[in-house]
């Protein structure tokens, strides 16, 4: 076992073994392990993985100086576990040190990330004002609706990106996401009404039936890897929503540097902390029988017989 192996050298060897992994997993591992090597790359591998440095790195600020999200902390822990397993299999690490490292990287032990909601509150106040220079009107209207829905519901873009027009109540008072119906405030209802008007103009530029998604693109874009062009009015992905959020915040920072640290996670932290405070039971969730219950199994069986 090479006891004088540094973290940077071990990370370099580990990254060469990512070729067989899913591209998304490889990118996540590469991001996290490169960050680890940048932080403590010259330190001995045994000292870092067997000491307190590893747990401190999990919750350290990102390269941009921002607090890491809970997802980033989990991603770091997952990549670090992969590094520990690689080092153990390659005889770069002793079994006792590996056990210590894996114990520090267990998911239940991942420290929670506390967020200051002050930048998010400032952002909501700024969103009620004038459109910043360089941001188009459709992007600004979508941004306002986006951040207000985040603040009311606390959901992630992964869920929000799947929202359909039919998930939004006709009076804009509720939005149903994954069988949970979220109540919306007055400001959010007004912002969504404005967005639906702009959205109608955007989808009118498309040929064929308009998309059913609530959130659509306000300008065309080209996929960085495939080169595919997404036209105005086409559905926007969760990644696209997050990028649009970041782009508008950058434009707002020119007028108020205090907004520089604000992320979508900070805005989600504004949502009421209890389910009773922001949700009501979904009618679909109440009426559909579970497939694991006797009634649900009987319905599923009848459906299979009819299809056959």
N, C-alpha and C positions, 0 to 999 in steps of 0.2 A: 504494500500500500504506500502510495506517495504522500507522506505526511506533510511535505512542504508545498503541496499543490495549492495554488491560490484560487480564489473564487472566480476570477476572470478566466483563468486557464480551464477550470472545470466547466464554466458556462460555455466557453468556446467549443469544447468537445461535445457538450450536450446538444448544442444547436445544430451540429452536423448530423444528428440522428433524427431530425424532425421531418425528413423527407417523406416518410411513410404515413405521416399523420394528416388528418383533414386540414386543408389550407387555412380554415378559420382557427382551428386549434393551434396550428403552427404559428400563425401571426400573433395570437394571444401569448403563447409561451415565449416567443421571440421578444415581444414588447416587455414582458415582465422580467425575464432573465437578463435582458440587456440593461434594464434599469437597475437590477441588483448588481450587475458587474460594474456599472457606472458609479454606484454608491460605495461599494466595498470590494472592488475587483482586485486590489492589491493585498487584501487581508488573507490569511491562511483559511482554507476551506473548513478545516476542523473547528477553528475558533468561531467562525461565523455561524455555521450550522449547529454547533453544539453549545452556543452561548446566547445571550439576550439580544444580540444584534439582529437576528432574523426576525424576531417578533416586533422589534422597533421599526424595521424596514417595511413590514406589512402595512403600517399606518402612516408612513412618512409621506410628505407632500409629493405630488407628481412633478414631472419635469417643468411644468408651467408654474409651479409654486402653489397650486391649489390643493385643498384637502382631497384625498382620494375618496371616490364613492365606495359604497359597500360592495358594488360589483367589482370594482378595481381591486379591493382588498381580497375578495374571494379569488379573483383571477391570479393575483400574485401568489396566493397560498397554493393554488392548484399547480402553477408552473414550478414553484419551489419544491413541491412534493415530487414532481417529475425529476427535478435535478437531484434530489436526495436518492431516489431510486436508481437513477443512472450512475451516480457516484458510488453507491453501494455495489451495484452489479459490476462496475469497472474496477472495483477494489481501490477506489480513491478515498473511501470513507469507512470507518469502523462501524460495526453493528450498533454499539452503544450510542455513538454520536448520531447515527441515523435514527434510532428510536427517539432520542431527545428532540431532534429536529421535527420528526413527524408528529410528536406530541404537541409541539408548539404550533404546528400548522393544521391541527384538527379544526374543522369548521365550527364546532360549538365554541371553540376558544378564540375565534376570530373577533378582535375587539370591534365594538360598534363605532360608527363614525358619527360624531356629533356635528351638527351644522348650525351655523349662524344664519337666521332667516332675515337679518337686517338688509343684506344686499337684494334679496328677493322682494322684500316689501318696497324697497326703493325702486326696483325694476317695475313693479306693478304700478306704482305712482307715475313713473316716467312713461309707461305704455299708454296711460290715459291722456298724454299730452300730444305734442306735434310729432309728425313723422320726421325721423332724422335724415340728414342729407345722404344721398346715395342709396337709399332703400326705396324700392318702388312701392306704389300704393297697394297693389294686391299682396305683396309680401308683408307689408306692415299690418294690413287688416288681418291676415292669417296669423301673424305673430301675436297680435293682441288676443285673438280668440284662443290661440294655443296656450299662452301662458296663464290666462284666466281659468281655462279648463284644468290645467295642471294644478293650479292653486286650490281649486274646488275639489278635485277628485283625488289627487295624490298618486295617480296611476303612472306607469312608465310609458314611454313612447312605443314600446313593443305592443302594449294593449291599445294605446290610443291610435296607433297607426292602422289597426284593424277595424276601427269604428266605421259604420255605415250610416248613410243618411237616415235610414229607418231606425237606427238606434237612438236617434235624437227625437225627443218628444216634439209634437207639433208646436207647443207653446214654449219650447226651449227650456222647460223647467227641469228636465232630467235627461241624463245620458246613460244608456245601458251598455256596459262593457263586461263581457264574460259573465253574464248572468247576475251581475250586480248593478243596480240602478243608483246612480249618483245624483244627488240634488245639485242644481246649479244656481248661483246667486244672480242678482239683477244685472250686475255689470257683465257677467259672463253671458247671460241671455242676450243682452244688447250687442256684445261683441260677436256672438255667433250669428245673430241676425244680419249684421253687416257683412260677415264673411260669406254667408250663404248667397247674398246678392252678388258679391264679387265672384264667388265660385260659379254661379250661373253663367256669368259672362265668359269665364275661362273655359268651361266645358263646352260652350257654344262654338268654340273654334275647332272642335274635334269632328271628325266624320264618324257617323254611326251612333250607337246608343251611348249616352253619357255614363261614366263610371259610377258605381253605387257608393264609393268610398266618400267619407266626409271630408277628408283632407286631400287636396290635389295640388299639382305643381303650378306655380305662378310664373315660371319661366322655363325654357327648355334646358336640358342638361345632357351631358355625355358620360356614360359609365366609364370610369377610369381604366378598367381592365378589358371589358368586352367591346367598348366603343359604341354600344347601342345608344341611340338617341331617344330620350323620353320627352314627349311634346308637352306643351302647355295644356293643362286640363287633365293630364293623366294622373293616376294616384301617386302620392308621394309616400315613400317608405318611412319607417321609424328612424332610420339613419338620416334620411333627408330632412325630417323634422328637426332632429337634433342639430344638424349642420346649419339649417336656416336660422334656428334659435341663436347659435353661436355667431353667425354672420351679423345678425341684427344687433346683438349685444356689443360686438366690436364697434359697430357704427355709433351706438349710444355711448360707449366709453369715451369717444372724442369729446363729448360734452360733459361727462361726469365720470372721472376715473374710479369712483367708488363702486361702479358696476363691474369692474374688470374681473372680480372673483366669482360673479354669479353664474351658476350653471342650472340646468333643468332640475337637478337633484335638490338644489336650494329652493326652487319654486315649489316642488312637490312637498317639501317639508312644511309648507304653509297650510296644507290640508288639515282639517280637524283630525285629531288623533284617535277618535273612537269611531267604530263602525256606525253606532247609533246616530252620531252627529252628522253623517254625510250619506248614508245609504238607506234604501228601502228595499224590501224583498222584490225580486223580479218576478212578474207573473209567469214567465216561461219556466223559471226555476221551481215555482210552486206546483204547476200543473203537470209537468212532464214526470212520469214515473221513472224511478231509477232502474237501470238494467240489472242491478244487483239485488233488487227487491223482488218478492214473488210476483207482484203485478207487472213490474218491468220485464221480468223474464218471460211472462206469459205473452205480453205484447210483442216482444222481440221474436218469440216463436211463431206467433201468428203472421208477423211480417215476413219471416223466412218462407213460411208455407205459401203465402200469396205470391211471393216472387218466383217460387219454384213452379 
